[in-house]
Amino acid sequence: MDTLIAQLQKQFRDYTISLYHQGFLDDQFTELKKMQDEFSPDFVAELVTLFFEDCEKLISNMARALDQTGNVDFKLVGSSVHQLKGSSSSVGAKRVKGLCVVFKECCDSQNYEGCVRCLQQVDVEYKSLKAKLQDLFNLEQQIVQAGGRIPQVDI
Amino acid sequence: MSITCQLSNLTSKKANQSTGGVRKPLFFLILCGLTTSVVIVLLIFSPLSKKEETSSCNGEARVLFRHKNVSTSEIHALVSFFSDSDQVTSFECRKESTSGLRSNYCITCSLNMEKQSCHERQCFIPDGGVPWNLNPSGLEHSISPEACVSDNLEQSILQPKEHENHGEEPENHGEELDWDLSTYLRNTWWWLILGVLVCHKIFAFHSKAPTERKEKGSLQEPLAQKQQRGQAPSKGAGRWRKNILLLGVMAGVSVSIWWFWDTNEKIISIRRETLANMCDERARVLQDQFNVSLNHVHALSILVSTFHHGKTPSAIDQKTFGEYTERTNFERPLTSGVAYALKVTHSDREKFEKEHGWTIKKMETEDQTLVQDCVPENFDPAPIQDEYAPVIFAQETVSHIISLDMMSGEEDRENILRARASGKGVLTSPFKLLKSNHLGVVLTFAVYDTSLPPNATEEQRVEATIGYLGASYDMPSLVEKLLQQLASKQTIAVDVYDTTNASGLIKMYGSEIGDISEQHISSLDFGDPSRSHEMHCRFKHKLPIPWTAITPSALVLIITFLVGYIFNEALIRIATVEEDCQKMMELKARAEAADVAKSQFLATVSHEIRTPMNGVLGMLKMLMDTDLDAKQMDYAQTAHGSGKDLISLINEVLDQAKIESGRLELENVPFDMRFVLDDVSSLLSGKANEKDIELAVYVSSQVPDVVVGDPSRFRQIITNLVGNSIKFTQDKGHIFISVHLADEVREPHNIEDAVLKKRLALGCSESGETVSGFPAVNAWGSWRNFKTFYSTENHNSDKIKLLVTVEDTGVGIPLDAQGRIFTPFMQADSSTSRTYGGTGIGLSISKRLVELMQGEMGFVSEPGIGSTFSFTVVFGKAETNLPVTKFERFDLAIQEFKGLRALVIDSRNIRAEVTSYHLQRLGISADIVSSLSMACTCVSKLRNLAMILIDKDAWNKKDFAVLDELLNSSKESTTRPPKILLLATSATPVERSEMKSSGLIDEVVIKPLRMSVLICCLQETLVNGKKRQPNRKRRNLGHLLRDKRILVVDDNLVNRRVAEGALKKYGATVACVESGKAALAMLKPPHNFDACFMDLQMPEMDGFEATRRVRDLEREINKKIASGEASADMFSKVSSWHVPILAMTADVIQATNEECMKCGMDGYVSKPFEEETLYTAVAKFFEFG
């Protein structure tokens, strides 16, 4: 049992580190982790869920806005991107945040092609992040179920 | 790069032009030379005409002179005639004849005179009143005075100028001519100069006008617009100038042409006049000569009448006649010969023929000559006629015509008939004299019986006729001879015509040469009214090229072209200069734009660098909080320190850039500058204490508590200067910050402030007392140079001018570097940055900030002694002691200390004054003594002494023991013995506790003195009950935020949750709302929240707006409370509401920060929260709360 836990813990640690190394996450995520305590055990998961919901909503908004060829409301798209950027930075979704910066620039320069491309990338990115985080949380749950402690990962 | 290239091009162009500029004066020199030569030439020309006149005058005079001579010699001849003929009979007769001669002569003379006066000729003729005494007793005598007269005449003729009347006139005439020319010249010159001036004025005006306009245009205007505006007028002006120039040149050319025409016309008219004059003169002379001859022939006729017919027997025979006529021939130089014919009627013919022994012969028909080749014998006897006119006497030259009947010749007959009818001399029309083959005329006089009344009728005359006297004139030789005698015969050609028959002019004399186009006709009167003659004169040579006209006008033309050329050059130059100016302006605008862009770039980049740098620093800080070994800690600390330096540098660069781009705006808030100085001193005290430098702050009592200005910038300047001073002061001495009113220092002899007085020591440079005793530079040197210092313009009541001085005893600034000390990035020398670090931008920023505050900065420095930086700033006066809420917390303490008395013992007076200043701020009055022993003497006198402050320098255990004893002895009388405080520059905690434990001293105060420190110490010592609270400075956010109610406003759910989580982690109670409106609803006084974190970018109502509204609301309620409308109870007994609102922002740009402050926010934290920033932001509100 202990070996399983240790294995899971190692897996969790490696996975987390790989997420950081691949640039999916940054320090902010660590900060969030720190905020999670006995009073709010699911703080991070909750937040991340919120974030992804937000993402979904914003992306669909932007997709709708960008769908209207001819008179694209770049201002609307821009504000959505800004929101997305804010929440991604709050969550520590580094790649999404980086994409948002580029996206914002495209919006500001009213570069339709760029916007569409960025939107697609953001879509891909957030989905992959979602998958990865899902994996991470699954791992966590497995550890918890196995009666182990979630290890602190120092990056 | 391109800009510099163009600039260098321009300068090289300029250099070229400057060499062209040297050519200009050369032109003017040439111009001047030309003009003077013109003047000289014209002056030379004018007297020429004068000479001509005098020469013609000479000619006339000669003629007159000769006349006289002729008359004289005639008398000679007569005398000799009579003496020769031995027939001297009647004196009366001679008298008569001579008187006749004389009167005749007189008439001629007067005639001449009249004519001459008419023509304004210059020759002077002595009038008729000459001593012309004909002495009947001796003719010889009468001749001699005549000779005298002629001598006189000669003299007067030879020196015509000497004569008053006539000497003046030619000169006048000459002057007139002169004057005319010079006026022309002068006028032309004046016009030229006027033209130049006008042109210059116009240029000046035109070149000024656009530049003025340009200057008015602000630099911010778009470049293109400016160019348009600049170019349009200059182009117009250029065209205009060109037109003016063209006009001027045309005017010059026309002036020159006009001048030429005018002068030429004048020359021609003068020539014509001269011709006329000469012609008239010749005609007159000819006429005179002719008349003389005529008169003489007349006289001869009278002679014949008298001596031939009046005497019986006749006194004249052919021989006498011939001889007489021959001898008097010079009298009639114009006649070739004279003959006398007798009137013989047909009835008397035979008698006559018999008497003379020859027959009357007939002249050859159709031959109208007097003199013929053939002998008279060849002639036929005259045919029978009513009367005959046979020649009986003849001059030798014409002796061949004796016995010829004059009546037989057609011309002669007619002549004779006319002569005897009129009684005057008559002339034939000209005919060819055969012998000489010249044209000639015959003059015939009738000889009458002596008894003919003067008013006889024609019949009577015919009746009385007894003979005829004829004289033949050889016209060509006559005229030639005459002209020979006249001056300038070469220049003039003369024709003489008989114009009796108007249709056919008969030319009597003349040549074909000469210019027929201009000729003058003078009529001749030869005394025969039935015949008229004319003289035609013309110049032999054509009009010479009129140089007098050409030269000046050509010169004017040249001058015009030269001036035109010069102006053209000038115009071209102006155009190029304008073009260059345009270019320069363009480049300038570009450079300025580049400068602004540079500053903006700097500002932006600085922001961009600052944001990540904050991250770096924060992380380093956090890193240092983790468990690190000594080595790691050292690295981290070094990195952190470097990062901080970098940040401060970036801030400085940002400031500089902001100032340069003119974006720095100064605040205008009321603040207490003493607290600002306290802050600075506390901030820098650490560094100063490290170096063992004494830091002192003194503010003159005349400086008001609260002033209106920008405290942060003021602090920046002071911090900068003091920081520099600390940096450059090595382990000794002091740094002294003093603030005075500028008015205080204005008159150095009326200074009341003790510190100032001592420092200046009234002008002696180094004897002034200083804080540490080390010599310092006298600041007076730099004050003196302040321009605004003595100006009274800022004497308005709502402004105060402060003079701040920072004096140090550092290394000083090398003399050669003192000039560039305020240049950005310029340090005294390159080694400075190596030794002391820093970028050298601080002073530059400070100076600019001071200038923004309407002040000026200066310094005096002596290497090895130190530097003193001074600056003036202008602050607004605050409205009647507006309390600065920030420092309310000190009020209580000050209340506590008010009225206490203190004794300051310090060996240095100035330092003691500083201490007393700080005590006075707390309401404590202080006395100063210079040593402990002195304190002993006066301590007894001072009652109610609450404390004694002793400087460490004055500390002396032995003396203090005495003092302590003294104090303890007086213990009974006072309830509380004075507390003893030691003032020390630096003291380790160990030292301090040692001192305190010795029991002698109650507290050690570490200098620099500042209000907060002083209050703390005094509270600790004086107020026994109050223990010093344990270190309040908790580095724990948990403590700070625990149980605090905090409102988070953010539209982004994720962000909201993150913020909530973060704050909850520190123990705060967090409430979240998602919009500005919701926040507004929550933030109504009485506030339920201790603080609010507000996102800035929110839909509908952003953070700024929300904050502004909250503040409005608060202000309203505060007002109500203050006015008593609403009781404070209603609002939980809080007298003034102000909920701290902090902005949450992702971009930490200064501008955003300023915006936050403007709308009433208290600070900002960057998102996502970092512990450090969150702490510093929150600490402000909760530390003392």
Interface residues (C-beta under 8 A of the other chain):
Chain A: Q28 E31 L32 K34 M35 Q36 D37 F39 S40 F43 E46 L47 L50 F51 D54 S79 H82 Q83 K85 G86 S87 S89 S90 V91
Chain B: D1051 N1052 L1053 V1054 N1055 R1057 V1058 G1061 A1062 K1064 K1065 Q1097 P1099 A1146 K1167 P1168 F1169
